[in-house]
Amino acid sequence: MSPRRSGEGHVRMPDAEFEELLARAAQEGARRALADVGLDGEEAAMDVRDLRALLDCIRFVRRTAVQTTVHLVTTGIILALLAGIALKLKIFGPGG
């Protein structure tokens, strides 16, 4: 059975048939996209879990690096202030 055509050459089909065709096309497109990036096959779910775990680790390392940097800068500033106070109060003997 050939699809009905309107007077302008457009193909007409029932909504349910169109929805089914659209769903199949989307599913096939998703399969091809996953295959293109190497995420097809039986181990695809495990690969995605591993990628998510890797991203979580990267986020944790980035957050830890920022916290460490802030701690180092804060400690440096406090040590500089203490050294300045010690020199000002001449705790380490007579100085300049």
Protein Blocks (a to p, Z undefined) as FASTA:
>chain_A
ZZdddfkopacddfklmmmmmmmmmmmmmmmmmmmnopgcjklmmmmmmmmmmmmmmmmm
mmmmmmmmmmmmmmmmmmmmmmmmmmmnomnopaZZ
